[in-house]
């Protein structure tokens, strides 16, 4: 009987010891799991810093002279396209219609090029200025030969001003992309002026 009691006591001690060991292992496992998860909480700080760095790199505005040129060029380019599309529909002379085709093609291309260069650093105008809208509205009220004459005269005046502005930009603008745009556009603008003057001096 004594032997049975001693055996039972030994078995009870072994069971209690096994339970204590299991609790210790569970606690260690829980701590290890926490250690594996905790580094993830630092990731947002790294991403935020990276994002802030990227914004600072792309958010660089042009100087005043460059900004003024870009806005004027974009505004004038949109007006040229609108007037050209109007002339495609309303012009009486085929020469004027052909000229309008050239204007729409060339200035649409130039507008897209300017936007691709400057849009990431400057908010580009979505519509023409009030000053240029007046020119558009004035031509809307004309028709036939009167429209043709007014349109060509307007193209001569506008392209003379454009050439002066683009020459100035090609010499003085500091940004290489905008300087290159202005320089490359000059021969096209000169061609537009020469063609308008030829139409004006001949038969429309």
C-alpha positions in Angstrom: 0.0 0.0 0.0 2.9 2.3 0.8 4.5 1.5 -2.5 1.3 2.5 -4.4 1.2 5.8 -2.6 4.8 6.6 -3.4 4.3 5.7 -7.1 1.2 7.9 -7.3 3.1 10.8 -5.8 5.9 10.5 -8.3 3.4 10.3 -11.2 1.7 13.5 -9.9 5.0 15.4 -9.7 5.9 14.4 -13.3 2.5 15.6 -14.6 2.8 19.0 -12.9 6.3 19.5 -14.2 5.2 18.7 -17.8 2.4 21.3 -17.5 4.8 23.9 -16.3 7.1 23.2 -19.2 4.2 23.5 -21.7 3.3 26.9 -20.3 6.9 28.2 -20.6 7.1 27.1 -24.2 3.8 28.8 -25.1 5.0 32.1 -23.5 8.3 31.9 -25.5 6.4 31.2 -28.7 4.1 34.2 -28.1 7.1 36.5 -27.5 8.8 35.3 -30.7 5.6 35.9 -32.7 5.4 39.4 -31.5 9.0 40.0 -32.4 8.4 38.8 -36.0 5.4 41.1 -36.5 6.8 44.3 -34.9 9.2 45.3 -37.8 6.2 45.7 -40.2 5.0 48.7 -38.1 8.1 50.7 -39.3 7.2 50.4 -43.0 4.8 53.3 -43.2 7.5 55.6 -42.0 9.8 54.5 -44.8 7.1 54.8 -47.5 6.1 58.2 -46.3 9.6 59.5 -46.5 10.0 58.1 -49.9 6.8 59.6 -51.1 7.7 63.0 -49.7 11.0 62.9 -51.5 9.3 62.1 -54.8 6.9 65.0 -54.4 9.7 67.4 -53.7 11.6 66.3 -56.8 8.6 66.8 -59.2 7.1 69.9 -57.7 9.5 72.4 -59.0 7.9 75.5 -60.5 9.3 77.6 -63.4 10.7 81.0 -62.9 8.4 83.9 -63.7 9.7 84.6 -67.3 9.4 80.9 -68.2 6.0 80.6 -66.7 4.7 83.7 -68.5 6.0 82.4 -71.9 4.5 78.9 -71.4 1.0 80.4 -70.5 1.1 82.8 -73.4 2.2 80.0 -75.8 -0.5 77.6 -74.6 -3.2 80.3 -74.8 -2.2 81.5 -78.3 -1.9 77.9 -79.5 -5.4 77.0 -78.4 -6.8 80.1 -80.1 -5.0 79.3 -83.4 -6.5 75.8 -83.4 -10.0 77.1 -82.7 -9.8 79.8 -85.4 -8.4 77.2 -87.8 -11.2 74.8 -87.2 -13.7 77.7 -87.8 -11.9 78.6 -91.0 -12.1 75.0 -92.2 -15.9 75.3 -92.1 -16.6 79.0 -92.9 -13.8 80.0 -95.3 -14.9 80.7 -98.9 -11.5 80.5 -100.5 -9.9 77.1 -100.9 -6.5 78.6 -100.3 -7.7 79.9 -96.9 -9.2 76.4 -96.1 -5.9 74.8 -97.0 -4.1 77.3 -94.8 -6.5 76.5 -91.9 -5.7 72.8 -92.3 -2.0 73.5 -91.9 -2.7 75.8 -88.8 -4.8 73.2 -87.1 -2.3 70.4 -87.7 0.8 72.3 -86.7 -0.6 74.1 -83.7 -2.3 70.9 -82.3 1.1 69.2 -82.5 2.8 72.1 -80.8 0.2 72.4 -78.1 0.6 68.6 -77.3 4.3 69.0 -77.2 4.2 72.0 -74.9 1.8 70.2 -72.6 4.0 67.1 -72.4 7.0 69.3 -71.4 5.3 71.6 -68.9 2.2 70.0 -67.5 4.1 68.2 -64.7 5.4 71.5 -63.4 2.7 74.0 -64.2 -1.1 74.0 -64.4 -1.9 74.5 -68.1 -4.9 76.5 -69.2 -7.9 74.5 -70.3 -9.6 77.3 -72.3 -8.5 80.4 -74.1 -8.2 83.7 -72.3 -10.9 86.4 -72.5 -8.8 88.5 -74.8 -8.4 85.7 -77.4 -12.0 84.7 -77.0 -13.0 88.1 -78.3 -11.1 87.4 -81.5 -12.9 84.1 -81.9 -16.3 85.7 -81.2 -15.6 88.5 -83.8 -14.9 86.0 -86.5 -18.0 84.0 -85.7 -20.1 86.9 -86.9 -18.3 87.1 -90.3 -18.8 85.0 -93.5 -17.7 84.6 -97.1 -14.9 86.9 -98.4 -15.2 89.1 -95.3 -14.4 86.1 -93.1 -11.4 85.1 -95.3 -9.9 88.6 -95.2 -10.4 89.0 -91.5 -9.0 85.6 -90.7 -5.9 86.0 -92.8 -5.2 89.5 -91.4 -5.6 88.1 -87.9 -3.1 85.3 -88.7 -0.6 87.8 -89.9 -0.8 90.0 -86.8 -0.8 87.0 -84.4 2.1 85.3 -86.0 4.2 88.4 -86.0 3.6 88.7 -82.2 4.3 84.9 -81.7 7.6 85.1 -83.6 8.8 88.0 -81.4 7.8 86.1 -78.2 9.3 82.8 -79.3 12.6 84.5 -80.3 12.8 86.2 -77.0 12.1 82.9 -75.2 14.7 81.0 -77.3 17.3 83.4 -76.1 16.4 84.1 -72.5 14.5 81.2 -71.0 16.6 79.2 -68.6 14.8 75.9 -68.8 16.3 73.7 -71.5 13.0 71.9 -72.4 11.1 75.2 -72.9 14.0 76.9 -74.7 14.2 73.9 -77.1 10.4 74.1 -77.7 10.6 77.8 -78.5 13.6 77.4 -80.8 12.1 74.5 -82.8 8.8 76.3 -83.2 10.2 79.4 -84.8 10.6 78.0 -88.4 7.0 76.7 -88.3 5.7 80.0 -87.1 7.7 81.8 -89.9 6.2 79.5 -92.4 2.7 80.3 -91.2 3.4 84.0 -91.4 4.9 83.8 -94.9 1.9 81.7 -96.1 -0.6 84.2 -94.7 1.2 87.1 -96.3 1.2 85.3 -99.6 -2.5 84.7 -99.4 -3.1 88.3 -98.4 -1.1 89.6 -101.3 -2.7 87.3 -103.9 -6.1 86.1 -104.8 -7.9 84.3 -102.1 
